[in-house]
Amino acid sequence: MENEVIFDGAVDAAIDITAEVCPMTYVRTRLALERLSVGQVLAVRLKGAEPAENVPRTALEQGHDVLAIDHAPDGTTLIVLRRGE
């Protein structure tokens, strides 16, 4: 997930997991996705290189869409996901 794509659409839910570390970063993301309906959009703000790589990869493996990844200068990353079936 090296390509940075800025997302300018609406999101249905957002979580800030900057205080979490792997593997809890994806556990929190998965729980948030499960609360959404298929097709809804979740914004996830996290911190660190490992979660920034693992969260989108695992989301794709589980059938979700990665709509955007935006790396901020402060070391956080915003990942926008669409819940799959």
N, C-alpha and C positions, 0 to 999 in steps of 0.2 A: 504494500500500500504506500508506495513512494510518491505517487502523483497527488498533488494538493489541489483540491477542488473546493471552491467556495460555494456554499449553499445559500440561496436567497429566498427560499420558499418558507411556508408556514410549518411549524411543528405542533404536534398534538401533546407532547410531554417532554420534559427535560429533567436530567439528573446531573448533579455535580458529584463526581466520585474522585476528586483530586486528592482526597485524604486516604484513599484505598490503594492497596498494592495487589499485584497478581497473586493468586487467581481470583481474589474477591472483586476485582474490577469487572470481570466478565460475569461473575455471579450476580452482581448488582444490575448489570446491563440486561442480562437474561430475565431477571425478575421484572424489571421495568417493561421489557418488550412483551412479556406474558400478560401484563395488565392492559395492553393495547389490543385493538381489533386488527385483523389482517389489513394491511395497507396504510395503517397509521404511522406517523413519523415520530421518532425519538431523537432528541439531541443529547449527547453524552459529553460532558466536559471531564477530562482526566488529565493526569500528569505523569510524565515519564515515558521513556522510549519503549520499554517493554509493553505496557498497556496500550500505547498508541499503535503498536504492531499487532498485538494479540487480539484486542477487542474486535477490530474490523475483520480480521482473518477468521476468527471463531464465528462471528455473526454470519459471514458468507457461508461457512461450512454448515451452519444450521438453517440455511435457506432464507436469510434476510438480505436486503439490499443495502449496500453502502452508498449513500447519496453524496456525501461530502466528507472531507477530512481537511481541517484547517489548523495548522500549527501556529500558535501564537508566540510572540517573542518572550513571554514570561515562562515558557516551558510547558504550558498546558496545550492540550489538543482538543478541538471540538470535532466530534464524529457524529454525523447525522445518518440514522438508520431507518429504513422502512421495514416494518414487520412483514415477514413472509408467512406463508401457510405452514 
